[in-house]
Amino acid sequence: MEKLADHPQPRAPAVSRHASPRRVIPIQPTSDEAALYEIRRKIHPRAVHGWFAGWRVALVCATQMAFYGLAWLPWNGRQAVLFDLAARKFYLFGAVFWPQDVIYLAVLLIIAALSLFLFTALAGRLWCGYACPQTVYTEIFMWIERRIEGDRLARLRLDGAPLSPRKFLLRTAKHGAWLAVALWTGYTFVGYFTPIRELGAAALARQLGAWEAFWILFYAAATYGNAGWLREQVCKYMCPYARFQGVMFDQDTLVITYDRARGEPRGGRAKSVVPGAKGLGDCVDCGICVQVCPTGIDIRDGLQYDCIGCAACIDACDQVMDKMGYARGLIRYTTQTALEQGLGRAAIWKRTLRPRTLIYAAVLVAVTAAGAASLATRNPLRVDVIRDRGALAREAAPGRIENVYRVQIMNTDEAVRRYTIAASGLTGIEVVGVAQPVEVDAASTRLLALRLQAPVDAGSANAPAAGPHRVELTVRAIDDDSVVRHEPSTFIVPR
């Protein structure tokens, strides 16, 4: 977007010397308008240590160990987690899911949405601050940056220094490490859709498929660009959650808050000065809370949509309070109600467990329990029966009518199974043309052309009338009577 200064300003009209001069009042842009034209300032967050920083590091390690490690974990001679799109099979440890199991994906998405609602209503943007991939990879890239270029002051000096061999080598090493992490991330991500060992062998042999190469490079570029260059811009301008999070907060939501009543008026002072002796609050105006913020905001200005809830400012402020000998908690997790009414910790937690959060939690527990129960009792056998419309009902032998069906048996278990097929619904109906038992390989399907025959004796009282009749096919595993399916269909008796 062009700056206002780039546009030619309109020339002022000529004023007669006899006319009274008019005073021109310049119009200043508002803060929102100025932000649209403001050039982005690169943020160099300062390293911080503390309780919340420890949690953030732990979650970064846990999520990345799961992401990078699960792709290499073997299970029953295959990859433990594999989404085989070509074969339309989705392996998750001992379970095999098919497109017909999309209901479980719906349940998973519902659980994720309810969890987001619950955690946001309880304590704000916990997901953004600790587990969001943008936050996680930004933390990894900033850690690499600090290890190579130094902490905040060293990086600021390096940015301001002219290009030199040292600066060139440091920047090359940093971006090289970023690209290595990004490429490994893209390779791992694609490895969940193409077996990762086969993918690696193909890459080493320079026989990588076009689509695999494209998606590896695509996700590598996305990781490198988002975590290395865009960083806080993704959270501030690209992520929709930052925009609608406000509707999920209320007066009893725990958010990171600066205690103005205790901290103001802020000002510097010696460590020996007693708080309040000079009419100052506890805030020493050191600015460290701003320096450690990954989005560059000042939490002392109040809650802002730019805040991702990482709580780095809490750790930083607590360290300063410790050095000054003041009580911790000038910046802390609290609620608007607690600040206004001076509530203690017990009262805060009591108000946090309010009807809204309890309803979210109850629905979340119910959906999770229902999904877990469904998975635990999931039948590893699926059967689809379709009457062959291309083959009409016919007389196979004198007094016997035959219908043809297409039967698909799907074995979602990871063991070879054998099944028997039986029919019921008409007197004397039987399955013919199929050698039984029917064997189906592990995690595979088998399509059968199956024929049903029923006796039709016009002189018998049990003879079925002409027209459609409801019948039922029963497919049962030989080694386990609980693995059974009863599928309805129609048997046609011609006129």
N, C-alpha and C positions, 0 to 999 in steps of 0.2 A: 504494500500500500504506500503511495507516495506521501511525503510529508507536506504539511501545509506550506512550509517555507519554499518548497519547490515550485509552487504555483505563482505566477506573476500577480502582484498586488494591484488592485485597481488604482488608477491615477486620481488624485484628489482634484475636484473641479476647481477651476480658477475663481478667485474671489476678488471682487472689485475693491479698490482701495477706499471707496466711500462706504462700502458695506461693513456692517459690524462683523468681526471675525467670530466664527463658531468654534466652540471647544470640541475636539475629537476625543472620545473616550474609547480606549482600546478594549476589545472584548477578549478576555482570557478564557481559554478552554477549561472545561471542568476536569476533575480528576479522572473520570471515566474516559472522556475524550482524549486527554493527554496520554492515558495508558494505551490507547489504540495506536498512537504514533511513536510511542517510546521504544527505543532500540533495546533489545534484550541485553541485560547485564549478566555476564557469566557468574554463576554462583559457585563459590568454593567453600563448601561446608567444612567446619572445623571438626576434628575427631572428638568424640565424647565417649566417656565410660560411665557406667552406672547400671542400675537395676533394669531399667527399660532397654538400654542398649544391649545388655546381656540377653534379654528375651529376644530381641531382634536378631542378634547373631545366631542364637540357637535355632530360631525358625528358619533363617536363611540356610543354615547347615542342614536342617532336617528336610526341608523341601527339596533342596538340590541333591541330597543323597538319595532321596526317593526318585527324583526325576532322572538323574544320570545313572542310578544303580539298577532300577527295576528293568530297564531295557536289556540288561545283561544277565538277569536272573533266569536260570533254566528251570523248567517245570515239565516233568513227564516227557522229556525228550524234545521240548519245544521252548520257545520264549514264554516267560511267565505272563507278561502283559503284551498282547499283540492284537492290533485291530486290522485284520486282513480284509481289506475292502474288496479285493478282487474275488476272493472266495466267499465274501459276505459272512465271515465268521469273526467273532470278537472273543479273544481268549483273556480271561482274567483269573489267573492262578488255576484252580481246579474247575472253574466254570467256563462253559462255552455258550455264548449268546449269539442269536441269529437275528435277522431283521424283524422276525415276528415278536422278539422280546423288547421291542421299542418302549413298552410300558415301563421297563426298569429305567430307561434313560429319562423318561418323563418324571418318574419318582425321584431320581437323582437331582434333576433340575429343580424340582419343587423343594427338596431338602436344602439345596444351595440357596435358593431364594429366601426361604424361611429363616435360615441361619443368618443371612445378611440382614434381614429385617430385625431379627432378635438382637444380634450383636450391636447393630447401629443404634437401636433404641436404648440399649443398655449403656454403651460406652463409646458411641461415635464411630469413627472410621478405623476400627481395629483391623479390618481386612486390608485397608490401604497402607496402614503403617507397619504391618508386620508380615503379611503373606502375599500381597499382590505381586505378580511377576514383575511389574514395572519397578516396584520398590525393591524387590529382591535382587534383580539384576543391576539396578542402579547402585545398590550397596556393594555388590561384587566389583563393579567397574570403579567405584570410588575407592575401594580398598586397594585395587591395583594401582590407581592413580597416586594414592598416598605412599604406597611402597616404592614407587619409582621416582616420583617428583617431590615427595615430602609432604608435610602438613600444609595447612592453609597459607601461612605466611610465605613459605617457600614457593608454593604454586603461584601466589600473587606476584612475587618477585620475578619468577620465571616468565609469567605472562607479560610483564612490563619490560623485560630485558630484550634487547635486539637479538636477532637470529645469530647463533654462534654454534660451533661444533657440539658443545655440550648440550645446548637446548635442542639441537636437531637430533642428537642421539637419544636424549630422554623422551622426546615426543615420539620418535620412531619406535622405541621400546614399548612405550605405553600403548600406542595404537596397534602395534604388533600383538601385544598380549590381549588387547580387546578383541582383535579380529580372531585370534586363536580361540578364545572363549566363545565368541559368537558362532564360529564355524562348528565347534564341537556341540554347541547347543542346537544348531540347525540339524546336524547329523543325528543327534540323539532323538530329536523330535520326529524326524522322518523314520528313524529306527523303530518307532512304535507302530508304523504302518507297513514297513518292509522289514523282515527279520534283520536285526542290526548286524549280525555277523555276516550274513550274505551281502548286506549293503556295504560293509567294510571291505570284504573280499572283492566285490565288484569295483569299488573305488580304487583299491590298490592295483587292480588289473586294468584300470582305465576302461572299464566296461560298464560304467554307471549309466543307467537309463536317463533319458532326457527329462522325464518328469521328476525323478528322484533328485537329479542335479539341480533342477529349477527350484524345488521346494527347499532343499538344503541351503542354497544361496539366498532364497527369499527370506527364510526365517533368520539366517545369519545376518542379513542386512537389516532386518527389523530389530533384532537384538542390539546390534552395533549402533544403529541410529537412535533408537529410543533410549537405551541405557547410557550410551556414550556421549551423545550430542543433545538430544531433546530434553531428557531428564525431567525436570519439574514442569516443562511445557506440556508434556503428555498429561500430567495430573491436573494442570490448571485449565487447559484449553481443549484437550482431546477426549478426556475421560468424562462420560456423561454423569457418572456417580457424584462427581464434585458439584454438579448443578442441582441434583434433586435430593441430595442428602439432607438439606434443611427441613424438608417436609417430614423426615423420619425422626427429627429431634423434638424434644419438648423440654419443659422446665426441670424435669427430673432425669435427664440424660447426662451421664458422666462425660464431661468434655474437658480438654486441657484448657485451663483458665488461669489468668493472672489475677491475683488478689489485689485489686486497686486500693481497697481500704487499708490494707497493710503496707503496700509498697509505695504509695504516693504520699507526698511529693518525692520523687526520686532524685538522687544526686550522689556524687562521689564523696568519699570521706575516708579518713584513716581507719585502720582496723581497731584502734584504741577508742574511737569515738563511740559512746553509748548510743544505741538506736533511739532516735527521738530527741537527742540532746540539741541538735541544730534545727529542729522542726522538720526533719526529713523522715521519710518512710524507710522500710527495709531494703528497697531496691537501690543498689549502688550505681545503677546506670552503666554497667560494664559492657553491655551489648553482646555478651557471650550467647545469650538465648537466640539472638538473631544470627550470630556467626555459625551456630551449629545447625540451623534450620535448613533442610534440603530444598525447601521452596523459597527461602529468603524472606519470610514474613517476620513481622514483629508481633509476637503473641500478646504484648502489652497493649496493642491497639484493639484487642477483643477478638472474639471468634471470627474466623474468616474461612471462606470456602476453599482457599488455597491450602489450609492446614490439612495434612494427611494423617494426623494423629500418631506420629512416630514417637512422641514424648521425649525427643532429644533435648528440648528446651527444659524439661523437668530435671533430667539428669544434670544438665549444665548448671542450672540455677541452684540445685541442691549442693553441688560442689562449691559454688561461691558462698552460699550460706554457711557451709561448714567452715570455710576458711575465715569468714568474718565472725564466726561464733554465734550466728543467728539461728533461729529455728528453721527447719526445712519446711517446704510447702508454699513458698511464695508463688510459685507456679506449680499447679498440681491438678490431678483429676478431681473435679468436683462438679456440682450442679448449680444451675442458676438459683434454684430455691435455697440451696444450702448457703450460698453467698449472701442472699438477701435476709435469711432468717438466722444465720449463724449456727447451722445444724452441725452436729458431730458425726463421726464416721458411722456409728450404728444407725442413726436416724437417716443418713443418706442411703445406706443399703436397704433400709426398710422401705423407703419411698421408691427406690429403684425397682423393687419387686412389686410393681403396680399391675393393675388388670391388663394393661396392654402387653407388657412383657410376659406375663403369665399365660396369656392366650397364645402368643407366639410360641412359647416354650411347649405348651400342651399340644398344639397342632404339630409342631416339629417332632415331638416324641411319638405322637400317634402315627404320623406318616412314616417315620423311620422304623417303628416297630412293625407296621404293616408291611413295609418293603422287606425287612429282614425275615419276617415270617413267611412271606411269599417265596423268597429265595431259598429258605430252609426246606420248604415243602415242594419245591419246584420239581415237576415231573420231567425226567430227562428224555421222555418220548413225546414226539409230536407226529400227528397223522393228518394228512389232507386227502380227502376222497372227492373225486370229481367224476361224475357219470360221463362216459364218452358219448358226446352228442353226435359224433360221426358214425357211430355204430348203433343202429336202431335195435330195439328188442326183437329177438328172432327165436324161431323154434330150433333148438340145437338137436333135438331128437324127438321122436313121437311122444307127446305128452310132457315135454320139458321146454321151458322158456329160459332164454339166456339174455342177461344184460352184461355190458362191458364197462369197466371202470378204470380210471387211472388213480392209483394209490401211491402217495409219496410218504415214505416212512423216514422220519428224521431222528437220528440218535444223537442227542446233545451230550451224552456221557463220553468220557475218554476211555471207554473200554468197548471191545467188540461185543455186540449183543445179538441174540437170536430170538426171533419172535414167531408166534403162531397167529394165524388170522382165521377168525370164525365169523359167521353171519347168523343173524336171527331176525325175526319179524314175520316170516312166512313159514308155513309148515313145509318141512322138507328142503328148505333152502340150504345150499352148500357152496363152498368156494372150490373152484376148479381151475386148472391151468397154471397153478403156482406150486412149485416144490416147497414143501414146508419141512422144517422151520426156515424162515427167511433170515438170512444173516446180513447185518448192517455193520459196516466198519465204524470205528470210534470217530465221533464228531463228524459224521458224514450223513448223507441222505441216499436213499435208494428209491427209484421210481419203478413201479410194477404195473403191468397191464393185467388186471384181475377180472375174472369172469364169475358171475353168480348165476347159478341155475336153480330153478324151482319147478316142482311138478305141477302141471296144470291138467287135471282130469275133469273134463266137463261133467261126468256122471257122478263125481264125488261131492259130498256136502262140504268138504273142506277146500274145494277148489276156489282160488282167489278170483274175484270179479275183475273184469277188464278195467284198465286204467292204472294210475300210479298207486304204489303201496309203500309205506314207510318201512325201511329196514335199517338194521344197525350192524356195522362192522366192528368187531372187537379185536384189537391188536394187543397181545400180551407177551411180555418177556418170559422166556422159559425159566431163567434163573431167579426171577424176582416177581412174584405175583402182584406186588404193589405198583409195578411199572406197567400200566395198562391204559389204553385209550378206547373210548366208545364213541365212534363217529357215525352220525345218522346220514342216511342217503335215501334214494328213491328207487324202487324196482318197478319197471313198467311191464304190465301184462297187456299185450295187444288185443284188440277186439276181434 
